[in-house]
Amino acid sequence: MNPGILSRSSGAQPSLADLKLATDEQLMVLLRDGVNDALAVLFDRYQRLVFSIALKIVRDRGEAEDVMQTVFLEIYRSVAQFDPEKGTLKIWLLQFAYHRAFNRKQHLNIRNFYNQESTEDLDLFSVGESSNAGKYAPAELQRLMQEGLASLGESQKRVIELASYGGFSMKEIADKTGNSLSNVRHHYYRGLQQLRSFMTRPLNSGKTLSNDE
């Protein structure tokens, strides 16, 4: 990859082919600068590794997939904290993976997950968590997250609030709302995606989030 692409002085977005040739550190710089496709490349590189770690710890494929998704969301939210002088991205990412997986296992143990035949319980990071993320102070981050939630479609907002604040699993939310489990997951992940867009939008852009899709 041409090192000059990092400057992006022309404002042009790098192609996917260029991104695939970039180093991990270059991708993190680009992600920090708003090139969201860089996250997709990192996901392709490390999803199997993160999943395998999560699976060894939580011992359930569905739970491991949820941990994997959460880890990459954390990477996205915390990109500004990455310092290549303190270690490689792979090590940084593995720290997220182990931490989230062990937290998830502890939560599942409390909920007697391993004593039940089938439970779809998701350890969601609560809205406003990771107060050092990005450039926002804790109070400002919480306010922005509340504004982002208020801008979501009703179904997305309800699912995220039930999961993050109520502690309900995806299956419990499906039972509670009468929605299918697949729809609940769609509303959840789509809502999180839009919240990230809201949090990373230019200040005073006036942009609002779209309704449920």
C-alpha positions as CSV (number, residue, x, y, z in Angstrom):
1,M,0.0,0.0,0.0
2,N,1.3,3.5,-0.9
3,P,2.1,5.3,2.4
4,G,0.8,8.5,0.9
5,I,-2.7,7.2,0.9
6,L,-2.8,7.9,4.6
7,S,-2.8,11.6,4.0
8,R,-5.8,11.4,1.7
9,S,-5.2,15.0,0.8
10,S,-7.5,14.8,-2.2
11,G,-10.3,13.6,0.0
12,A,-10.7,10.4,-2.0
13,Q,-11.5,7.2,-0.1
14,P,-9.0,4.4,-0.6
15,S,-10.2,1.4,-2.6
16,L,-10.9,-1.9,-1.0
17,A,-7.9,-3.3,-2.8
18,D,-5.7,-0.7,-1.2
19,L,-7.1,-1.3,2.2
20,K,-6.4,-5.1,1.9
21,L,-2.8,-4.2,1.3
22,A,-2.5,-1.9,4.3
23,T,-0.9,-2.9,7.5
24,D,-2.9,-3.2,10.7
25,E,-1.5,0.1,12.0
26,Q,-2.4,1.9,8.7
27,L,-5.9,0.5,8.9
28,M,-6.3,1.9,12.4
29,V,-5.2,5.3,11.3
30,L,-7.7,5.2,8.4
31,L,-10.4,4.0,10.6
32,R,-9.7,6.8,13.1
33,D,-9.9,9.2,10.1
34,G,-13.4,8.0,9.1
35,V,-12.6,5.3,6.6
36,N,-15.1,2.8,8.0
37,D,-14.3,0.1,5.4
38,A,-11.0,-0.3,7.2
39,L,-13.0,-2.1,10.0
40,A,-14.3,-4.6,7.5
41,V,-10.8,-5.5,6.4
42,L,-9.7,-5.9,10.0
43,F,-12.8,-8.0,10.7
44,D,-11.8,-10.3,7.7
45,R,-8.3,-10.6,9.1
46,Y,-9.1,-11.4,12.7
47,Q,-12.7,-12.7,13.0
48,R,-11.7,-16.3,13.1
49,L,-9.1,-15.7,15.7
50,V,-11.4,-13.7,18.0
51,F,-14.2,-16.3,17.5
52,S,-11.9,-19.2,18.4
53,I,-10.8,-17.5,21.6
54,A,-14.4,-16.7,22.5
55,L,-15.6,-20.2,21.7
56,K,-13.0,-21.8,23.9
57,I,-14.0,-19.6,26.8
58,V,-17.9,-19.4,26.6
59,R,-18.2,-22.9,24.9
60,D,-21.3,-21.9,22.8
61,R,-21.1,-20.9,19.2
62,G,-23.9,-18.4,19.4
63,E,-22.4,-16.7,22.4
64,A,-19.0,-16.8,20.8
65,E,-20.4,-15.0,17.7
66,D,-21.9,-12.3,19.9
67,V,-18.7,-11.8,21.8
68,M,-16.9,-11.5,18.5
69,Q,-19.3,-8.8,17.3
70,T,-18.9,-6.9,20.5
71,V,-15.1,-7.0,20.3
72,F,-15.1,-5.4,16.9
73,L,-17.6,-2.8,18.0
74,E,-15.3,-2.0,20.9
75,I,-12.4,-1.7,18.5
76,Y,-14.5,0.8,16.4
77,R,-15.4,2.8,19.5
78,S,-11.9,2.8,21.0
79,V,-9.9,3.4,17.8
80,A,-8.5,6.7,19.1
81,Q,-7.0,4.9,22.1
82,F,-4.8,2.6,20.0
83,D,-1.1,3.3,20.4
84,P,1.2,1.1,18.2
85,E,4.1,2.1,20.4
86,K,2.5,0.1,23.2
87,G,1.9,-3.1,21.2
88,T,0.5,-4.5,18.0
89,L,-3.1,-4.3,17.0
90,K,-3.3,-8.1,17.2
91,I,-2.3,-8.0,20.9
92,W,-4.7,-5.1,21.6
93,L,-7.5,-6.9,19.9
94,L,-6.8,-10.2,21.8
95,Q,-7.0,-8.3,25.1
96,F,-10.5,-7.1,24.1
97,A,-11.4,-10.7,23.1
98,Y,-10.2,-12.3,26.4
99,H,-11.8,-9.6,28.5
100,R,-15.2,-9.7,26.8
101,A,-15.3,-13.5,26.7
102,F,-14.4,-13.9,30.4
103,N,-17.0,-11.3,31.3
104,R,-19.5,-13.0,29.2
105,K,-18.8,-16.4,30.8
106,Q,-19.1,-14.9,34.2
107,H,-22.5,-13.4,33.3
108,L,-23.7,-16.7,31.8
109,N,-22.6,-18.6,35.0
110,I,-24.7,-16.2,37.1
111,R,-27.6,-16.8,34.8
112,N,-27.1,-20.5,35.1
113,F,-26.6,-20.7,31.3
114,Y,-24.5,-23.8,31.5
115,N,-27.2,-25.7,33.5
116,Q,-29.8,-25.0,30.8
117,E,-30.4,-26.7,27.5
118,S,-30.6,-23.6,25.4
119,T,-30.3,-19.9,26.3
120,E,-29.7,-17.0,24.0
121,D,-28.2,-14.5,26.4
122,L,-26.2,-11.6,25.1
123,D,-23.8,-9.6,27.3
124,L,-24.3,-6.2,25.8
125,F,-22.1,-3.3,26.7
126,S,-24.3,-0.7,28.4
127,V,-25.0,2.6,26.7
128,G,-22.4,5.1,28.0
129,E,-19.8,2.4,28.9
130,S,-16.2,3.0,28.1
131,S,-16.3,6.6,29.2
132,N,-12.7,7.2,27.9
133,A,-13.7,6.3,24.3
134,G,-12.9,8.8,21.7
135,K,-12.8,12.5,22.4
136,Y,-15.8,12.8,24.7
137,A,-16.0,13.3,28.4
138,P,-18.2,10.8,30.3
139,A,-21.1,13.2,30.7
140,E,-21.0,14.3,27.1
141,L,-20.7,10.7,25.9
142,Q,-23.8,9.8,27.9
143,R,-25.7,12.7,26.6
144,L,-24.8,11.9,23.0
145,M,-25.8,8.3,23.5
146,Q,-29.2,9.4,24.8
147,E,-29.7,11.7,21.8
148,G,-28.7,8.8,19.5
149,L,-31.2,6.5,21.2
150,A,-33.9,9.1,20.9
151,S,-33.2,9.3,17.1
152,L,-33.6,5.6,16.5
153,G,-36.6,3.9,15.1
154,E,-39.0,2.7,17.8
155,S,-38.2,-1.0,17.4
156,Q,-34.4,-0.5,17.4
157,K,-34.7,1.8,20.4
158,R,-36.8,-0.6,22.4
159,V,-34.5,-3.6,21.7
160,I,-31.3,-1.7,22.6
161,E,-32.9,-0.3,25.8
162,L,-34.2,-3.7,26.9
163,A,-30.9,-5.3,26.2
164,S,-28.6,-2.6,27.6
165,Y,-30.6,-1.3,30.5
166,G,-33.0,-4.2,31.2
167,G,-30.4,-6.9,30.9
168,F,-32.7,-9.0,28.7
169,S,-31.3,-11.6,26.3
170,M,-32.2,-11.6,22.6
171,K,-34.5,-14.5,23.1
172,E,-36.2,-12.8,26.1
173,I,-36.7,-9.7,24.1
174,A,-38.2,-11.7,21.3
175,D,-40.7,-13.4,23.7
176,K,-41.4,-10.0,25.4
177,T,-42.1,-8.1,22.1
178,G,-43.6,-10.9,20.1
179,N,-41.0,-10.4,17.4
180,S,-38.9,-13.2,15.9
181,L,-35.4,-13.8,17.2
182,S,-33.9,-12.9,13.8
183,N,-35.9,-9.6,13.7
184,V,-34.8,-8.7,17.3
185,R,-31.1,-9.3,16.3
186,H,-31.6,-7.3,13.2
187,H,-33.0,-4.3,15.1
188,Y,-30.2,-4.6,17.7
189,Y,-27.3,-4.7,15.3
190,R,-28.8,-2.2,12.9
191,G,-29.5,0.1,15.9
192,L,-25.9,-0.1,17.1
193,Q,-24.7,0.6,13.7
194,Q,-26.8,3.8,13.5
195,L,-25.7,4.8,17.0
196,R,-22.0,4.6,15.9
197,S,-22.9,6.7,12.9
198,F,-24.5,9.2,15.1
199,M,-21.5,9.3,17.5
200,T,-19.0,9.8,14.7
201,R,-21.0,12.4,12.7
202,P,-19.5,15.9,12.2
203,L,-20.5,18.2,15.0
204,N,-23.6,20.3,14.3
205,S,-24.3,18.3,11.2
206,G,-28.0,18.1,12.1
207,K,-28.0,14.6,10.8
208,T,-30.8,12.3,12.1
209,L,-30.9,8.6,12.1
210,S,-33.1,6.7,9.7
211,N,-36.2,4.8,10.9
212,D,-36.3,1.0,11.3
213,E,-35.3,-1.0,8.2
